[in-house]
Amino acid sequence: MKDAHGHHLTGCNVEALTLYERGLTQLRCLRNDPLASADAALEASPELVMGHLLRAWLYLMSSEGSAVAEARAALERARRLPHNEREARHLQAATLWADGHWLQAARSLEALCVDYPHDLLALQVGHQLDFFTGDARRLRDRIAQVLPAWSPQVPGYHALLGMYAFGLEECGDYRLAERLGRQAISLEPADAWAQHAVAHVLEMQGRREEGIAWMRGNSAWQPDNMLAVHNWWHLALYHLELGDSAAVLELLDGAIDASGSQIALELVDASALLWRLQLRGVEVAPRWQDLAERWAPLADDGRYAFNDLHACLAFAGAGRGDLLERVRAAQTEALRRDDDNAWMTREIGAPAIEALLAFHEGRYARCVELLRAIRNQAQRFGGSHAQRDLLDQTLIAAAQRGGQSGLATALENERRLLAGQRAVH
């Protein structure tokens, strides 16, 4: 049998195909539960190789170390089944990621998509890998390489536009990014990634009132969506930059953090928002305690330096030196491995954590020293420009509080001029 894009699916039957396609459609908009759909497809046909691979990819995209065992188990089940050449290449790329070779996995998927330009699952996973590794150019160009092979008649075209929009935004092409992101939403209002791409454009250009209107004007991304917390976080950033701390706290205590999530990607947003509020002198101390407790199971993860940094913000805010030591021990172990997180940790993650802890302890000169050394390479440990802005905001605050007023003024000049350039781009 073939999927909606004409790819042969080994071990598929009619029922499994319907359920597998449902999972892929859910993943395109990051809504509902694609993992449950993958499991249902496998119940209908345990021999469905791409069902096992979809399951593996979903666990890997969580970025959590505890999910790797589930991914490996799914890959092993796929490996034992007959599979075709395209499926074998998915298997190879997913194994690379499970083994910690994020960049090789990204390149492997790029090569796969050159030969199979309509493989939307490979494109989406590769796009997420580019995001996790901070590769802005490949975020854009992975999609550009295949976009001419697509048209509005191909299922999931909106997802291509949304991904391309985000890649364009991270590369500074705000005008085209906004146009394509809005086009994607016109085709599929529930495409949370396209909604998010335009939100990034409006944030980077300082168009905060427009950003609030954009996020409030389309509610389709909000219900039962894996990216909803992050999109609410973007709405909170607009309010924060407008000086409306009350609105930020309302969002934080409601849509962003009321569920008590223990999902790493959502915990990152809560940590980042609390830290930004604290930089502005807003009292948030009690909120750190609960957040630290939810981060605690991930303290020993050592899988992704970007997550480790945000865990440490919560542990520092809560005064949990015991949990900070567990992260340090996990990072020490991570540095012994021959994988991509080792160099992410060594070059960016560990010094960034030391810098932010120095700031928390009032050692502002040390914070400035460390952040100035890494700020121009910080994209190498992942995240977006908007997320990594936390480092620049902390650097400015450290310079101000540490008596380096000249440096603080220079950094603010840089920031102000850049914002002006973005606005007229």
N, C-alpha and C positions, 0 to 999 in steps of 0.2 A: 504493500500500500504506500501511497504518497501523502506527504503533508500538504498544507495549503499553498506552499511555495514550490511544489514539485519535487521535493527530496524524498527518496526512498527511505522508508522506516522499517528496519528489520524487526521481525517479531510482533508486528502490529495486526490488530483486527479492528472491525468497525467501531466497536464500543470504546476500545482503547484510544483510537484515533480521535474520537470526539472529546474525550477527557483530556488527552494530551494537548490538543489544540486549545481547549479551554484554559489550561494552565499557561500556555504561551500568550494567549490574549490577555490574561490577568497580569502576567509579567510585564507586558508592554506598557500598561498603565500603572504598574506597581500596586494593584488593588486586589482585594479579596485574599484568597489563600492558594497561590499556585502550587505550593508544596502538597496541599491536600489533593489538588487535581492530579499532580504527578503520582501520588500514592494510589489514587483511585484508578488511574490508567494502568498502573502496574498490577493492581488487583484484577483488572479485566484481562491483562496480558502480561504475566511476569517476564516474558521473553522480549518485551519492548525495550530495546537497548537505549533509545533516546529518552525513555521515561526514567531510567536509572541515571542517565547523564544529566537530565534536567534537575533531578533530585540533588545530585552532587553539586551542580553549579549553584543552586539556591543556597545550600549550606556554605559553600565557599564565599559567596557574596556577602554573607553575614559579617565577615572579617574577624570572627571569633575563633580562637584556638580550639575551644571545646567542640566546635562544629566540624573540625577536620576529620575526626574519627568517623562521623556519619558520612561525610563525603567519600572517604576512602572505602567504606563498606559498599556504598553505591557503585563506586568505580570498579571494585573487585567483582561485583555481580555482573556489571556490564562486560568486563573483560572476559568472563567465562562464557559469554554468549557469542554466537556467530554475529559478525557485524561487518558493515560495508566500509569503504574507504573514508567517506565523510565522517561516519561515526567513529572510526578509528582515530581520526584527527581530533575530534572532540575529546576522546578518551586521553590522547596524548597531552593535549593542552590542560585538561583538568588535572591530570596527574602531576604535571609540572607545578601548577598552583598549589595543589595539596602538599607537595614537597617543599614549598616555600620559594619557588622560582617564579615570582610574579611577572618579571619582565620577559622571561622566555615564554611563559604562557601567553602573554599579550602578543608577542611576535608570532607565535604559532597560530593564534586565532586570526591575526591579520593576514597571514598567508592562506589560511583556510578560506577567508572571505574573498580574497582575490579570485579563487577558483569557484567559490559558491557565493556570489554577491547577494543572493536572496536569503542566506542563512541568517535570519534575524536574531535567533538565539545567540549565535556566535558573535554577531555584531554587538548585541546588548552586553554580553558578558565581557567582551573585549573593551567596550567603552567604560564599563565599571572598573576594570583593571587599570585603564589609563587614568581614571579618576583617583583610584587608590594609590597609584604611584606618582601622581602629580605631573603626568606627561600631557601638557596642554596641547602641544602640536598634534600628537597622535589622537587625542580626544576629537579633534577636528578632522584630521586627515584620514583616519580610519573610515569615517563615514563618507568623506569626499571621494574616496577611491571607488566606492560602489554606487553612489547616489545616481549617476547617469543611467544605471541599469534599472532604476526604480521609476515608478509613475504612481499617480494617485489611485490607479486601479489595482495595484499590488497590495494585498492585505498587510496592514501595519505600517503603511507609508507615513502616517502621522508620527510614529515612533522614530523613523529615520530623521524627519525634520526636527523633532525635539532634541535628539542626540546631536545633530549637526549644529543646532542653535546653541547648545551648551558648549560645544567645542569652540565655536566661533567666539562666544562670550569670553571664554578663558584665554583666547588668543587676542582679545581686544577689538574684535570686529563687532561692535555693539549694534550698529544699525542693521546689518544683515541678520544678526542673531535675534534681535527683537522681531523683525519681520517674519522670519521662519518659525520662531517660537509661537507667535500669535497665529500663524497659519496652521500650525499643528493643533492648537487648541480649537480653532474653528472646525477642524476635521474631527477631533475627538476631545471634547471638553474635559474628560476624565484623565487625560494624559498628564499625570503628576510631574513627570520629568520635564515636559515642555513648559508646564506652568512654572516650574522651578527655574528653567533656563531664562525666561523673561524676568522672573524675580531677581536673578543675578544681575541682569543688565541694568535694571532700575536701581539696584543697590550700588553697583559700581559707578553709575552716573550721578549718584546723589539725588535721585528723583523719588524722594521718600513718600510724598503725598500720592504720587501716581502709583507707587508700589503698594500702598495700602489699598487704593482703589482696585488695583489689579488682583490682589489676593482676596479681597472681600467680594469682588464682582463676579467671581466664578466659584461656586461651592462644590463643583463636581469632583474636585481633587480631595475633598475632606473626608468623606465616609469610607471606613474600612480600607485604608490606604497605607501601604508600608512607608511612604514618604511624607505622610501627613504631618508628623511631628516636625520634620525638617522644614517643611513649607510654613508651618506656624512659626517656626524659629525665624524664618526670613521676615515674616510680618512683624515679629517682635523687634527685629533689628531696625526696621524703619521707625518704629515708635521710639526706640532707644536713641537713635541719632536725632530725633526731633525733641528729645528731652522729656518724653512722657514716660517716666519710670513706672507710674501707676499702671499704665496700659501694659507695659512689659511684664510686670509682676502678675497681673491678671492672666495674661497669656501663659506665663510660666506655671502658675499654680493651677491652671485649667488645662487647655488643650495640649500643652507641651509636656507637662510632667504629672498631671493628676492621676494617670493610670498606674504610676509606680513601676514603670517599665524597667526591665533588666536587659533590654536589647542594647548592645554596645553603641550602635549608630544613633540611637535616641538618647542614651546617656551622654554621648559626646555633645549633643546640642544643649542639654541642661547644664553641663559643666561650663561650656563656652559662654552661655548667657549669664550665668551667675558670676563668672569672672569679670565679664564686661560691666555688669552692674556694680560690682565691688570696686572696679577701677574708677567708677564715677561717684563713689562715696555712698552708694545705696546700701543700707543695712540688709545683708542676706545671710548672716552667720547661721541662724537656726536651720536654714534650708540645706546647708552643706552636710549636716549629719545624716539625714535620710539618704541623700544622694550617695554619700560615701558607702553606706551599707549596701546599696544596690550595685555599686561598682566592685565591692569586695570580692565576689566570686571570680572576677576577671583580673584580680591583682597579680596572679601568677601566670597570666596568659602568655606574655612574651611573643605574641604572634604578629602584632602590628604596632609599630612605634607611635603612630598617630593616636591610636586608642590609649596607649600607655600614658601619653602626655595628658590627655583629658581626665583619665582616672586620677592622676597625681594632683590635678587642680582640686578635685573633690577631697582627696585625702588630706591635702594641705589645709584646705578650708575648714575641714572637720577636726584638724589637729590629730589625725590618725598616723602618727609616725610608724606604727607597726605595719600598716598597709603600704606606706611608702617604702619601707624596707623590703617588703615582698616584691614590689615592682622592681626595685633595684636588683634584687636577686634574680628575678626572671629575666631582666635585661642582660645581666652578666652571663646567664646561660644562653640567651639568644645570640650574644656576640661570639660564642664558641661555634655556632652553626655556620654552615656554608650555604647561606640563603640570602635573599634580598633584604629581609628584615634586619639582618645583622648589620649591613652597611647603612640602612635607614636609621637604625638605632645609634650606631657609632657616630655618623656624620651630622645627624640632625636631632633625632629623638632625645638621646641622653643629654646633650648640651642644652637643648631647649627646656627640658625638665629642670635641670640644674639652674637655669636662668630664672624660670618662673618661681622656683622654690626660693631662690635668693631674693627675688622681689617680695615674696610673701614674708620673708624674715627681715626685711628692711635693709638688705645688703644691695643697695641700688647700684653702686658702681660695678659690682660683680655682674649683676643682671645686664647692665648696659654692655659690658665687655663681651659677654657670651652672646647676646642677641645680635650685636653688630657683626660678630664673626660669622653668623649663620643666616642672617635675614635674606640675603640674596640667593641662597641655595635652598631655602626652606621648602620650596615646592617639591623637592626630591623625596619628602616623606609623606606626600599625599595631601588630599584635601583640595579645596578650592581657594581662590584668592580671598573670597569673603571669609572663609574659615580661618585661613592663616593670618588674616588681618589682626587677630588677637595678639600675635607676636609683636606687630608694629605698634599697636595701641599700648601694650605693656612697656615697650622700649621707650616711648614718649613719656609715659607716666614715670618710669624709673629715672629718666634724665631730669624731669621736673623735680621729683622728690629728692634726687641725689645731688642737687645743686649744680647740675650741668645745664644751665639755662640756655646757653648758646646752642648746644646740640639740640635741646628740646625745640627751640625756635626754628632751627634748620629743618628738623624733621617735620614740624608742622607746616613750614613753607612747602616742603616737598609734597606733603599730603594734599594741601590746599590747591596747589597748581595742578597736580595730577587729577584731582577731582574735577577741576575746571576743564581740563583737556578732554576728560571722559564725557563730560556733559555736552560738548560741542562736536564730538566725533561723528 
